[in-house]
């Protein structure tokens, strides 16, 4: 009886870690998807406001999506880190979804907001939202209104949208019985979308014109987008293959041979 009670106590002590780990599955892939969508939209808005940029007007869209992949990856890692910090406190199956969503949202927002904020407030004044032919502006013409407009439009709003989409995806994964498939399905969908992005983003736009640098810039953006998409597809394939491979190792007795209980290998079974 004493042994049975002690085992129950140890099981209760590990409940919080098990719940947090199970809920954290799929957070990083959803961060990649959310970042790609959020910063692709921001790039589309930037492209729409660069009126004298006709030869490669789609490139802010492509670069925005690629930047979103990496910033979303960072946001997902920060969200998982916040969940691990929250795991240090008492966390059971009865913990509300609001706490889980708050930790994911806070970590995701922090990961998406910090890199762009450091670039905006500590970097050289650059009129990225203005005309293509404008040069770097002096600090007196950049700080305050232009800087805050750039920061709010292309850093804060995409980071906020990424955090919201990440939180929604993480909640869906936490409630899904097939949460393990998120690790390969979501990157595969994002990678396939990036492979199609150059064609659809540049559809209906003028053919790249001007000197060689302008034409090459459009081609370079396409290569960057395609390389990122292929990288996501490869990572999705690796995640899928790893998920299929260790099927016999993830049973209830991970320290024993697959399919055999401890009693079949000369070890006493647990107390009833």
Secondary structure, 3 states (H helix, E strand, C coil): CHHHHHHHHHHHHCHHHHHHHHHHCCHHHHHHHHHHHHHHHHHHHHHHCCCCCHHHCCHHHHHHHHHHHHHHHHHHHHHHHHHHHHHCCCCCCCCCHHHHHHHHHHHHHHHHHHHHHHHHHHCCCCCCCCCCCCCCCCHHHHCCHHHHHHHHHHHHHHHHHHHHHHHHHHHHHHHCCCHHHHHHHHHHHHHHHHHHHHHHHCCCCCCCCCCHHHHHHHHHHHHHHHHHHHHHHHHHHHHHHHHHHHHHCCCCCCCCCCCCCHHHHCCCCCCC
